[in-house]
Amino acid sequence: MLDVTVIEESAAAAASLDPMRARLLAELAEPLSAAALAARVGLPRQKVNYHLRALERHGLVELVEERRKGNMTERLMRATAAAYVISPLALPGLQPDPDRHRDALSARWLLAVAARLVRDVGALITGAERANKRLATFALDGEVRFASAADRAAFVEELTAGVGALVRKYHDASAESGRGHRVVIALHPSLKAESAGRPGVDEQGRDESIES
């Protein structure tokens, strides 16, 4: 089972978003039979088998083992991943285009960039698996608490200058055998704990993500 995988096909995305099928995927973190699943989710075994066939058809669950029980064969199924991310490729014609309106201070532009990241990395993972090759990537995730909006602005300015210097230092447009890499850096307010209400919203209902 993979830690996370990307769903690229529209039909597979629709199957995963069905509430009962999503429930079955969550239950199938461990191999289970249709009968065991039926007992857990409160559906007839035939109905569970119907959902399992749909999920298997889209590569969201897989056969782990077959057991002979009397005159029947019991199939143990498991989800192909512990978590799924839906790629913008699943919505052809509706994918966000970060190049359409570039605005480094726009939260919606940041969302478009993040969507492209999911799309591109998902496609790269698919290609690497088909070629049986390792995919070279890197990610850095951290958190910083700014004392003021001025400090945040100064941080962004220094970050921009520092990353720009690194790009200029290592970028070689003349390297014919080289391979281009995309660098994505994001900065956004951290979401508040759910115990304080909806994530990102304080007790008075204000959206804390837009405070200075």
C-alpha positions in Angstrom: 0.0 0.0 0.0 1.3 3.5 -0.9 1.3 6.3 1.6 -0.5 8.6 -0.9 -1.4 8.5 -4.6 -2.9 10.9 -7.1 -6.2 10.2 -8.8 -6.0 11.6 -12.4 -9.1 10.1 -14.1 -12.5 11.8 -13.8 -14.3 8.5 -13.3 -11.9 7.4 -10.6 -12.3 10.7 -8.8 -16.1 10.4 -9.0 -15.9 6.9 -7.5 -13.7 8.0 -4.6 -16.0 10.9 -3.8 -19.1 8.7 -3.4 -19.7 8.8 0.4 -20.0 5.0 0.8 -17.1 4.2 -1.5 -15.0 6.7 0.4 -16.0 4.9 3.6 -15.0 1.5 2.1 -11.6 2.9 1.1 -11.0 4.1 4.6 -12.0 0.7 6.1 -9.7 -1.1 3.6 -6.5 0.2 5.2 -6.3 -3.5 6.1 -7.3 -6.4 3.9 -11.0 -7.3 4.4 -13.5 -9.5 2.7 -16.9 -8.2 1.3 -18.6 -10.0 4.2 -16.4 -8.3 6.8 -16.9 -4.9 5.2 -20.7 -5.4 5.0 -20.8 -6.0 8.8 -18.8 -2.8 9.4 -20.7 -0.4 7.1 -24.2 -2.0 7.5 -24.8 -2.9 3.9 -25.7 -6.2 2.2 -22.7 -8.1 1.0 -23.9 -8.0 -2.6 -24.1 -4.2 -2.4 -20.6 -4.0 -1.0 -19.3 -6.3 -3.8 -20.9 -3.9 -6.3 -19.0 -0.9 -4.8 -15.7 -3.0 -4.6 -15.9 -3.9 -8.3 -16.2 -0.2 -9.2 -13.3 0.7 -6.9 -11.2 -2.1 -8.3 -12.0 -1.1 -11.9 -10.5 2.3 -11.2 -7.4 1.0 -9.4 -8.4 2.2 -6.0 -8.5 -1.2 -4.4 -6.6 -4.4 -5.1 -6.9 -8.1 -4.5 -4.6 -9.2 -1.7 -5.6 -12.9 -1.3 -8.2 -15.4 -2.2 -9.4 -18.0 0.3 -11.5 -21.0 -0.4 -14.4 -21.3 2.1 -16.6 -24.3 1.3 -18.2 -23.9 -2.1 -17.2 -20.2 -2.5 -14.0 -18.2 -2.8 -13.5 -15.3 -0.4 -11.6 -12.3 -1.9 -9.6 -10.1 0.5 -9.3 -6.6 -0.8 -7.2 -3.6 0.3 -7.0 0.0 -0.7 -4.1 0.8 -3.0 -3.1 3.8 -0.9 -3.6 5.1 2.6 -4.6 8.5 1.2 -5.7 9.9 -2.1 -5.3 13.3 -3.8 -7.4 14.3 -6.7 -5.4 15.9 -9.5 -6.7 18.9 -11.6 -6.4 16.4 -14.5 -9.6 14.9 -13.3 -11.4 18.1 -14.3 -10.4 18.6 -17.9 -11.1 22.1 -19.1 -11.4 23.4 -15.6 -7.8 23.2 -14.5 -6.4 26.5 -12.9 -3.7 28.2 -14.9 -1.1 30.0 -12.8 0.3 31.7 -15.9 -3.0 33.5 -16.6 -2.9 36.0 -13.7 0.5 36.0 -11.9 0.2 37.7 -8.6 2.6 36.7 -5.8 0.3 38.2 -3.2 -2.9 36.6 -4.3 -4.2 33.6 -2.3 -6.1 32.4 -5.3 -2.9 32.4 -7.4 -1.2 30.4 -4.7 -4.0 27.9 -4.9 -3.6 27.7 -8.7 0.2 27.1 -8.2 -0.5 24.4 -5.6 -3.0 22.7 -8.0 -0.4 22.7 -10.7 2.1 21.1 -8.2 -0.4 18.3 -7.5 -1.0 17.8 -11.2 2.7 17.8 -12.3 4.0 15.7 -9.4 1.2 13.2 -9.8 2.0 12.8 -13.5 5.7 12.5 -12.7 5.0 9.7 -10.1 2.9 7.9 -12.7 5.6 8.1 -15.3 8.4 7.1 -12.8 6.4 4.0 -11.7 5.8 2.9 -15.3 9.5 3.3 -16.1 10.5 1.7 -12.7 12.7 4.7 -12.0 13.2 6.8 -8.8 11.8 10.3 -8.9 14.1 13.0 -7.5 12.2 15.5 -5.6 12.6 17.7 -2.4 10.2 19.3 -0.1 10.7 21.6 2.9 7.9 22.3 5.4 8.1 24.5 8.4 6.4 27.2 10.4 7.4 30.7 11.4 5.6 33.1 13.8 5.9 36.8 12.8 5.7 39.4 15.5 4.2 41.9 13.0 3.1 42.4 9.4 6.3 44.4 8.8 8.4 41.4 9.9 6.4 39.2 7.5 7.1 41.6 4.6 10.8 41.7 5.5 10.9 37.9 5.5 9.3 37.7 2.1 11.7 40.3 0.7 14.8 38.4 2.1 13.3 35.0 0.9 12.8 36.4 -2.6 16.3 37.8 -2.8 17.9 34.6 -1.4 16.0 32.2 -3.6 16.6 34.5 -6.6 20.3 34.4 -6.0 20.4 30.6 -5.8 18.4 30.3 -9.0 20.8 32.7 -10.8 23.8 30.8 -9.4 22.7 27.3 -10.5 20.6 27.9 -13.5 22.5 26.9 -16.7 20.5 27.6 -19.8 23.3 26.2 -22.0 23.4 22.7 -20.3 22.0 20.6 -23.1 22.0 17.4 -21.0 20.5 19.2 -18.0 16.9 19.0 -16.9 14.7 21.9 -15.8 13.2 21.8 -12.3 10.4 23.9 -11.0 10.8 25.7 -7.6 7.7 26.5 -5.7 7.8 28.4 -2.4 4.6 29.2 -0.5 3.8 31.3 2.6 0.3 31.4 4.2 -1.2 31.7 7.6 -1.4 28.6 9.7 -4.9 27.3 10.4 -6.1 27.5 13.9 -6.9 24.4 15.9 -10.4 22.9 15.2 -11.1 23.2 18.9 -11.5 26.9 18.4 -14.3 26.4 15.9 -13.9 26.0 12.2 -10.2 25.8 11.1 -9.0 29.4 10.5 -11.9 31.0 12.1 -11.9 32.5 15.7 -14.7 32.4 18.3 -16.3 35.5 16.8 -16.4 34.0 13.4 -13.7 36.2 11.9 -11.5 34.7 9.3 -8.1 34.9 11.0 -6.2 34.0 7.8 -6.7 37.5 6.5 -5.5 39.4 9.6 -2.4 41.5 9.2 
